[in-house]
Amino acid sequence: MAMMSAMFRSSAALVVLVLAASGTACGPETRAASDAVVADVADAGAAWPLLLRHCLSSADCDPMSNFGSGAGEASGYVGSVAWNAQTKARVTEGAADYGARVVVSLFGVRGAGGEAGRPLTISELPDNLGGQKAKRSTLSIEYRMPSDTLEPYVLQFISPFLTDVLEDEARLEIVGASGVLFAATVGGIEPPPTPVNGRYTPPKSLVFMASRNLRDGPLAPLMTALAKGETLSLKLMDGAGELMLQDALYTDGYQSAVMLGRQAVADPETTTGIADRCAKLAGEPDAFWKVANVTPGLLICDPRLPEQRR
């Protein structure tokens, strides 16, 4: 019971953090779609925050949708890095067979806008769970396992929501100790307008996105910097070279995240839904999680916030 109580406190803290980012309390209309993930779960109060955190570890998951039970999936945080894994059976359902999938993500959450753009303020963020993603930059490296080895397949970059932007195209640069590691022209798209607190529509904003096929165009200097745990800087500039956004990407824990994702796709625990696999650990004391002596598929059951694990 002590563990369940601690899980509830920590899980509740996570929900409060996410909702604070969106600037509102959580009403029935804000969570209707995502509540479906625990429609058949006996202890929804414990399971829902774990599933939400699992969703937020992936750049592709929409926290406002029915993002499922987590069967065939696992995730976790190492240092400043998040990893999200899907088994081969989960990934290849109705899709090409590229093997299991592991996505390792770096988040820039201290973005400072320049003269040609600025991130939305807290009071302007979407009035829903998507506010957490709207305020951060995300750099993700997707690995696939067509054999027994994880291979880099795709790089993806997503900016925070930026306003005061006049152009729908920008120049992205990611810089490490050895210089520019990745540069690309990125396109901007306008997200659908979302009222804040049900009555205020934020100013027009754009989200800038880029992707790179790492199979045909490997980025060896960037991958080396990630493996070393270098702190990277990113810049978005408009056509005239004016700064639109700058931020830092902390990569400590990257190699461990890749290793854990690789192990998670082979872990039998990963095949079951997150609520079911975590139920067996509900009675563990807090000290248990400080050691985290569990298989990778069970790391999602750790009720502590990522910041508490460093």
N, C-alpha and C positions, 0 to 999 in steps of 0.2 A: 504493500500500500504506500510505503514511503516513496518508492520509485515512481508509482503512478502519480502521486501528488507532485513530485518534482517535475515529472514529464508535463503535467498540466500547467504548472507555473511557467516552465521554460517555453512550452508551446504557445501559451497565451501571450507571453512576452514577444514571441516572433510575430504573431498576428498583430499585436499593438504596433510593433515597429513598421510592419508593412503598411498598415492603415494610416499610421502617422505620416508616412511618405506621401500618401494620396490625399491627406488633409481632411479626412472625414471619419466619422464613426461608421461601423459596418451595419447597414440595414439589410432587410431581406432582399430588396431589389438589387443590391450590389453583389450578392453572393449566390443568387439563384442557380446560375449555370454551373459554377464550380462546386456547389454543395452536392451535386449529383455524384461526385466521386465517393462519397461516404453514405449514399442512400441505403445500402444494405449492411453497413458496419455497426456492430453493437455499441462500440465506444467511439462515437464520432468525434467527441471532444478531444480525444487523444490522437486519433488517426488523421483528422483533417489538417492540422498544422504540419505534420510530417509529410503528407502528400503535397501540400503547398510548397514547402521548402524544397522538396524533390523537383517540383515543376520549375521553381525559380532558379535551380541550378543549370537549367538548359535555356539557351538563347531561343530555341524554337517553340517552347511550351507557352501557351497562352494561359495565364493564371485565372482568367475570367471564363474559361471554357470547362467542359467536362473532360479533365485530363486523365481520367482512368484510375485504376487501382494500383498501378505500378507493377503489375505482374510482368516478369521478364525484364525488369528495369532495376537499376541501383544507382546511388549517387552519394556524394560526400564532399567534404571540404578539407583541403590540406593547406595550411598557411593561408595565403591570399587567393588560392586557386580552387575552383569548383570542378568536379568531374561528374559526368552523367553517362551511364552505360546501358546498353540494350543488348540482349542476347540475340544470336543469329535468328532464332525462331521469331522473336518479336520484330526484328527489323525487316526480314524478308517476306513477311506476310503481305502478299499482293504487290511485291516490288522486286526489283532486280536483286540477285543474290551477290552482294558484296561482303557478306559475312557480318559478324557482330559489329556494333558501333560504339565507340567511346568518344565523347566530346569533352575537351578540357577548355575551360573558359576563364578569362581574365577580365576583371571588371574595373573600369575607371569611374569612380563616384565623386571625384573632387573637381569635376569639369569647370573650367573658367572660360567664359565666352570672351571673344575679342570684339573689335569694332564692328565686324560684319556679322555678328551673331551672338546669341547668348542662350544658355540652357533655360528652360522654363523654371520659374521659382517654385517653391513648395506649394504656394497658394494657387499656382496655375496648373499643377499636375492633374492628370485624369482622376476623376472622383471614383476610383475603383482600384482593384488589386494590381492593375497594370501600371499604377503610378511608380511602383518599385523599378520596373524596367525603363520607364520613360525618363528617369533621371540618371541613368548610367550608360557609359560606353561599354560595349562588350566585344572582346576579341576572342574568337573560338577557333580551336583547331580540331577538326573531326578526323578520327582514325577509324579505319575499317580492318577487319580480319578475314580476308579471303583465304588465308592459310592459318598457321599457328602464330603468326607475327602481326602485331599492330602496324599498319602502314598509314602515314599521313595522306588524307584524301582531299580535304577542303579546308581553306581558311575563310572565315566570315567575320566581317566587322559591322557593327550596328552602333550608331551614335545615339546620344540622348536626344530628346525633342529639343530642337533649336528654333528660336524665333528671331525676328529682325533680320531675316535672311532674304536677300533679293534674288539669288541665283539658285537653281535646282541642281547645280553641279559643283563639286568641290575637289580639292586636292588633299589626299590623305598621306601623311608621312608617319611612320613608326620608327623611332630612333633608339639605338642602343649605344653601348660603349664604343663600338667600332664604326658608328655612323648610321646612315639610313639603312634599315633592314627591310622595309617594305614601303613602296610608294605606289599610289594608284589614283586614278580619277574615279570619284564615287558619285553616284546619283542620289538625289533627294526625292523622297515621296512625302506627301502630306497625309498625316494620320487622320482618321475620322474625328470630327469635333466631339469632344466629350465635356459636358457641363461639369463644373466644379461645384460641389455642394448643391447640385440640382438647379443652380440659378445663374452661374457665371460661365461664359464661354471664353476659354483662354485665347490669346492672340494666335493668329495663323502661325503654324510651326512646320518644320520639315525634319524628317529622320533620314540621315545619310547612311547608305549601306554599300558594302563591297564584298566580293567573294573572289577566291582564287583557287583554281584547280591545282593542288599540290602534287598530283601524280605527274602531270605534264610540265608543270613549272615549279619545281621544288625551290624552297627558300632556305638554303643551308645556313646562311648567317643568322637568320631569325631563329631557326630551330636550335642552333647552338646557343644563342643567347637565352632562350627559354630553358634549355637544359642546365645552364649555369645559374639560373635564378636571378638574372640581371633585372634591374628596374628599368622599364622602358618608358619613353615619353611618346605621346601622340599629338599630332597637330592636324587640324582641318583648316584649309585656307581657301578663299574664294579665287575667282579668276584673276583678280588684280594682285593676289598675294597677301591680301588682308587676312589676319587671323580671325577665324570663326570659333575655334575651340582648341583648348589645350588641356591635357590631362596626363596622369601617370598611370602605368600599368605595373602592378607588383606581381612578380612571377615566382616568389618563393613557394616551394612545394610542388612545382610543375612536374618534375620527374616522378615524384611519389604519387601524384594524381594519375599519371599515365599508368603506372604500375598497378595501382589499386583498381583502376577501370579494367585493365587487362585481366586481373584476377576475378573481378566481380562477374564478368560474363561467363566464367566457368564455374561459378559458385552455385551449387544446387539451391541455396536459399533464394537466389535471385528469381527463380521461376515462379514463386508465389507472390500474391499481393502484399503490399507493404504492411497493411493493417494486420494480416495474418502472421507474417513473419516477425513482427515486432511484439505481438501479444505475449510471446514466451519470455520476453525480457522485461516485462512491465514491473516485476518485483525486484529488479536489481537495484542496489544502492548507488548513490551518485559516484562513489569511489570507483565503482566498476568501470564507468565510462572514462575516467581519467587514464586508465590503462588501455581501454578499448581493445581488449583481447577477444575480438570476434572476427568472423570471416567478413570479407569486403561487402557481401550482400546484406549484412546486418548493420553496417555503419550508418545507414539512413535512420536507424532506430535510436541513435544517440539524441536525447532530447535537448542537449545544450545548443545554444546558438553558435554559429561559426566563430564569432569573436571570443567565445568562452573556451575554445579549444586550442588557442595559440599559446 
